[in-house]
Amino acid sequence: GRWRVIRSILLPSALPQMITGLRLSLSTSWLVIIAAEMLVGGRGMGYFVWNMWNKLDIPAICVAILIIGLVGLALDRAVSALHKVVPHA
């Protein structure tokens, strides 16, 4: 039947590309969230970096950028681990 074809052929063959798209969109969305917080946010890491930039607190900016990078790396590693679990077509 139609659902069996979708479940056993189409979904397994499309899943690796879907996870790759998830990985790319996750990194872009993380960047956009931080940038949006810098522009209009009243809280968050982006706002913190922008606020510390205005105060010229360079050590705080470096720590915040390191935290932003580590969170981004953790998100990327999580999706990468999911990609390794999914069988490739």
Secondary structure, 3 states (H helix, E strand, C coil): CHHHHHHHHHHHHHHHHHHHHHHHHHHHHHHHHHHHHHHHCCCCHHHHHHHHHHHCCHHHHHHHHHHHHHHHHHHHHHHHHHHHHCCCC
